[in-house]
Amino acid sequence: MDFCPREIVTPFRPIPLEVPEGMAANEFFNSAENLNDLVHNNGLLVNPENLLLYRKALGHSSEFDTSIIYNSSQTILNPLGRPVRRTQVPENVKHVWNRMNQIIIEYMLEQYPDPDEALVLAGEASLDATWPLTSPGVPSIRMLHNHFIVFKKSTLREAAAANENNPNLTDGGQHSLFQAYMREVYREFFAKALSLEILQPLSDSESRIALTGYPQGLPCWEIQGGANALRDIRFWREYDEILKGFIDFYRTFFFQVSTRNAPMPPDVYFPHAVEQILLFNNDFLKTAKKVRDLCIRDAKYANAIRWQPAFKQLIYRNDAGKLVVTISQNSIGNAITELLGVVVKRVPDAEAYAAFEPQLLAHLLEVRRRLIEADLGEGIATPHWEK
């Protein structure tokens, strides 16, 4: 079978939420009122660090699908002031979050041990707080949250081919600005700026999922030691180093797009590498000029630029069973699954959702039990399950 991106259909139970008259849906979804509903109707577990484990009401997968959100809706009422990436999260919160990640990923790998049978992924996309609330593509909940998803590969094999020109799929491959014009300097920067021991570079052919052909052209790193490495705090520090390197690259590039011959951005993580590798690289600076000139000529293009770092970063299992980390520019606002070539079409169908709900909830409640046992939170009671 030829590889191609896949489009799967995932049913959901219509959500009984009314958006107040005169308010855009994504404005309401960022409100404290909506997050309150999320807790009481879909919340599974919460802890003193304000990390909330919840069922995805509008899910990606009918097999396994849950998220953790850093719920700052009650403590930071300004949606534009909430943390939207891991580097903005307090250290004590991130420590707990990393442990929660480790336990949930370990559970997914335990339940779905065969890489030929299941695609396993976990990660987060930045929720860029620089777009207007009403702009198309702005995430519906403007707080940092991550996803834990399993797709049966049999479902992907049977799925229809997705449109390869779907803008949500062109963000991470040959169409990406970084990959098309700055591929070599992008990878050189990661290689020379970061000091990694657990994460080791992986070739494109090894990182690619055969069914979909994705990810396309992105830097990928194998997690040496596999699932056991997720128990090592050094891995999570290296995971953050990947993000910091990406942020430095992104910020430096768009500083140059915004202002010709701009100085180094303030507070970069790797100033020596920024100066030596980026600010003296002709491909890097030529590409900034291309984008800057286009912004001046094309108002619509300029309005679509995400001037602050926008990314998707995830951990997934490749076809050989290795755990892989990758990161991508997120210029459009696409779903994290599309980084691996999986497009999800959600359809309202309460009856179809009810057919797989018991098995899905059994997984989620067992995950919750393990998190409670590890002193990572307390259970939440909803109309659908007890505390």
N, C-alpha and C positions, 0 to 999 in steps of 0.2 A: 504494500500500500504506500502511495506517495505521501510524503509529509506535507501538511498544510495546517494553518490555524483552524481551530474548530469552534463552532458555535453551539452551545448546549442550551436547552430550555430548562429553567428551574422554576417550579410553581411556588407561590407564596399565598398565605392567608391574608386577604385584604385587612389593612390596619384601620381600626375604628378611630381615627384621629381627624378632627376637623381643624383645618387651618383657618385662623380668624380672618374675617373679611378684610380685604385691602392689604393683606400681608403675603409676601411671596413665600412659597413652600420652604425654600432653603433658609429664609430668615427665621421662620418658625422653628425649623429643625435645630437651629442653633440656640434656641431659647432654653432657659432653665425649666420651663413647663414641659417641653418635649422630653428633656432628659429625665425628668421626674417620671414621666410615663414609661420611658425605657426601663427604668429601675423596677417599677411596680408590675409591669406586664411581661418583661423579658429578662429581668435581672436574675442572675444565678448566685453571685457572690460579690461581696464588697469588703474592703479592708480600710484601716485607718489612714492609709496613704491615698485614699480616694481612687483606687483602681477598681474598676467595675468589670466583672466578667458577665457577659450577657449572650443570650441567643440572638442570632441575626434574624430579625423578622423578615427583612428583604435579603434573603441569603444568596450566596453564590452556588452552594452545593447542597444536594439532598442527602449526602453521605455523612459528612462531618463539617461543621461550620460554626465557629464561634469567634468572639472578639473580646479584647480587653481595651477599655477606654480609660484614659486619665481624665476622670470626670471633674473638671474644674468649673462646671456650670454654676455651682452654688457659691464658689469662693471668688471667681473672677467673672463678673457679669458682662464685661466688655468682650464680645466674641473675638475682636481683633487683638486682644491682649493675652489670649490663652496659649499655652505651650503647643507647638505644632510639630516639633521634632525632638528626638531623644536628647540632643545636646542642650535643650532648654528645661529638661526635667531635673528636679532636685536629686542629689546623689542617693539619698535614702530611699526615695521612691523608685529610682532606676534599679537599685539593688534588689528590691522586692519584685519589680517587674521582670528582671532577668530570671529570677528563680521561678516565677510563674510561667514564663516562656519555656524554660527548660523542662518543667514537668509536663506541660501540655504537648510539646513536640515529642517528648519521650513516649507519651501515651499514644500519639498518632502512629509513631513508628512501631510500637508494640502491637497495636491493633491491625496495622496494615504493613506487615513485614516484607512483602514481595514487591519490588519496584516495577515488575512487569504487570502488576495488578492495580496499583494505585499511585497516583501523583500526589505527593504530600508537600505542602508549602506553608510557610509562616513568615509574616513580615508586615511592614507598614509603609504607607505612603505619606509624604508630608502633606499637611493641610495648609496650604499657603495662605497666610493671613493678610496678604497684600492686595488681593482682588476685592472689588466691591462685592458686598453680600449678594447682589442680584445678578452678578455675571454668570453666564452659562458655564457649566463645568465646575463651579465651586463646590467642594465637598459638602454633603448635607449636614455633617456634624463637625464643626470647626474645633475639634480637639484631637490631640494625638491618640490614635487608636491603631491596634494591629489586628491581623486576621490569622486564623488557623483554619486551614481548608484541606479537605481530601476529595479528590475526584477519582472515581473508578475509571480505569483506563478503558474498560469495555464500553463505558458511556462515551468516552471521547472517540473511540474507534467508530462507533455507530453515529456520531454526531455529523451534521452537515458541515461542509467546508465554510469557514467564515470568509467574508470579503477581505482580501488582502490589502485593499486600499482603504479599509476602515481607518479613520484617523487615529483611533485608539490603539491600533496595532503598529502604526508607523513610528511611534515615539522612541522605540528602543533599538532599532536596527539600522538599515542602510539609509533610512530617511532622517534619522536623528541628526541634529546640528552637530553634536559632538562627534558622532561616528563618521559623518560624511566628510567633514573638513578638518577635524583635529584628532583623528583616531590615534596617531602615533604619539603626539605630545600628551594626550589624555592618559594613555597607558604608561608612558614614561614617568609622568608625574606621580601616579600611584606607586610605581615600582621604586622610585628614588625617595619619595617623601615619607613612605610608611616603613616602619620596622616591624615585620610580622614574623611570628614563629609557628603559630597553629594554623593560620590561613596561608595556603600556598596557591600560586596562580595555576589556573586550569585552562586548557586550550578550548577553543570554540567547539570543536567536534566532540570533546568529552562533556562539555557542559550542556549541550543541546539535547532537548527532549525529542526523540525520533518521531513521535506521532505528530508533532506540531512544527518542528523545525525552529523552535524558540528556546531560549533567548537568542537574539540575533546580534552578534557583534559586540556584546557587552563584556567588560572585564569580569571575570569570575574567579573565585578562590575556593579550593577544596578545604573542608574542615578536617584537618589531620586528626585522626582519632574518632571521627564520626560522632555518634550520639554521646559517647562518654565525655567528649571535649566540652559539651554544653554544660557539664557540671563544674567546669573549671572557670573561675572568674576571669582568667587571662583571655579566654575566648571572647567574652563579652566586651572586654576592653579593646580587643582587636576589631571586633564588630563595630564599635564606636569609632575606631581609627579610620576605618573605611568611610564612614559617614563624614568625619571631619575632613578627610582628604577631598571628598566630593564637594563639600561646602566651600572649601578654599578655592577649588577649581571654578565652581559655578560663580561665586561672588567675584572672583578676579576677572572672569570673562565678562560678566555683565557690567562691572565697573568700567571696563574698556569700551563696551558697547555704548554705555550712557555718556561717557566723557572721553574724548580722544586723549591718549597718553596720560590716563589717570594714574595717580600713585597707587601703591599697594593698599588694598582695603585695610582698615583698622582691625586689630584683634584676630588676624589669621592664625591658624593653628601651626602651619609649617612655613614661616616667613622665608627661610633660606631657599626652600624648593620653589616657592612662588616667584622669588626674585630670579633665581638661576635658570629655572626651566620654563616658566610661563611668560614672564615679562621681557624675555629676550628671544622669544620664539616667533619666527615670521608667520608660520601657519596660524598660530594662535591669534596674532594681532591682525593679520589679513582677514580672518574670519570675523573678528569683532568689527572691522570696518565694513564688511559686507552687510552685517546685521544693522549696524548704526545707519548706514546709508539708506537701507530699506525702511527703517523706522521713520526716517525723515520724510521719505516719499509716500509712505503708505500708512495712513492713520489707523486703519483696521488692524494691520499687522502689528503696529506699535502697541495698540491697546491689548493685544493678546499676549504680549511678553509677560512672563512671570519673573519679575526683577529680583525677587528673593529666592534662595535655594529651594527648588521643588524637585522631589526625588521619590523613587520607590526603592526600597531595600528589602531583600528577602532571603530566607533560607529555604532551600528546596532539595529534594532527593532526585538525583539524575538516574538515568536508565541503568547504570552500573551499581546503584545503591549507595553512591557517595553523597554526602551532604555538601551542598554548594551554597556559597554566599554570592549575591550579585547586587548591583545597584544601577539605577537608570535615571536619566533625566526624565522628569514628569511634566512636560510642557503643556499637556492637553488636559490632564485631570482624569486619566483613564484608570480603570480598575487594576488592582495588583495582579489579578489572574491573567490579564492580557500580556503581561511581561513574559509569560510562558506560553503565549499563543492560545489562550482559552478565553473566548468571548461568551459572556453569560447573558442570555435573554430571559429576564424575569417576567412571568405571566401570573396574573391573579387566578388562582384555582384552589379553593379551600379543600375540595374533595381530594385532589391529587396530593396536596400538602399533608392531609390527615393520614394518607397511606404510609408515608415514611416518617411521620412525626415521632411515633413511639421509639423507633430505633435510634433516631437522632437524639432524642432527649435522654435515652439510656446512656449514650456516650457522654453527653454533657454533664449529666448528674454524677457519673463516675469520675470525670475530670474534677468536678467541684469537690467530691469527697476527698480526692487526693490532695487538692490544694488546702482544704480545711485541715487535713491530717498534718500537713507541713506547716501549719500555723500561718497561712497566707491569706486568711480571711474568714468571714462568717457567711453562711448561707442566707439567701433571700427567699422569702415565700411569695408566690404569685398565685393568681387563679389557676395556673397550670401545674404547679408543683409546690410541695411543702418545703419549709425551711430545713 
